[in-house]
Amino acid sequence: MTGAVAKARVMDRYMLTFEGRARFKRTKLRADVEGTDLMVGFEVLDYLYEHGASSLEEIEKHTGLSYSQLVHKLESLMPWGYVERLDEPQ
């Protein structure tokens, strides 16, 4: 793993947006009523919902997704307003 990739895993942080949190909360509530099959594929959102802003490394450890799968999933959620990338600390 190169130094830049290792730094990105630790420094890049993502969190649910306010709207994304509200949408996902409704999904979780529906899953409680209709069954857990509704939650399949929502591991990243579930982790962010439960833990708040998290690094790629933290999310990767919890979900078991590879780095590239995780980045792809996060980037696909951002245009929908579910997730935002936080700026690096100065």
Secondary structure, 3 states (H helix, E strand, C coil): CCHHHHHHHHHCEEEECHHHHHHHHHHHHHHHHHCHHHHCCCHHHHHHHHHCCEEHHHHHHHHCCCHHHHHHHHHHHHHHCCEEEECCCC
